[in-house]
């Protein structure tokens, strides 16, 4: 069953910013590290940011410095701030527990981010 609902994507010009949100199942949110994935057109889903239950964060090297992952424990929500957006950031962004199989039914629909002038 779907455990995550992503939102906040859109069409943005290069250099712009977006804040993505993910509403997670409270049981999963409390128990696991949460992650944001990016799936660029024609490519596999890629983990770009993680936040542990204790609040420690990890970012993919290619986007380091432009991402901030955060969470709201009261709302079981995870956010991803992306700054200085580039065309290669275009894709569908999903949240889930790091290491989740692409075939898992827990994936949500994701939120589309398009960076274009």
C-alpha angles and dihedrals in degrees: 000000000000111000103176137057117195127198143159103074125130148133112308134173119241110278093029129118138233135188114211124198133202124193107206135193104268094229092055094040092056096044107041146047109259125221142189120222131195123208112193119199110287094002138102123264110273127201108231105168140014136188123192126219087258092053101255113147134211126187135192110254095235092062101030113136094027100064133073120181119194139160141214107217094192092057099033087235131142123201133199120199113198118191132187091021118209132199090252089062089070113119146085115300121211135178126215143127110299111260096028113150115251086232094059114119089221094083118109127215093269127218123269119235117190120183112194141132 
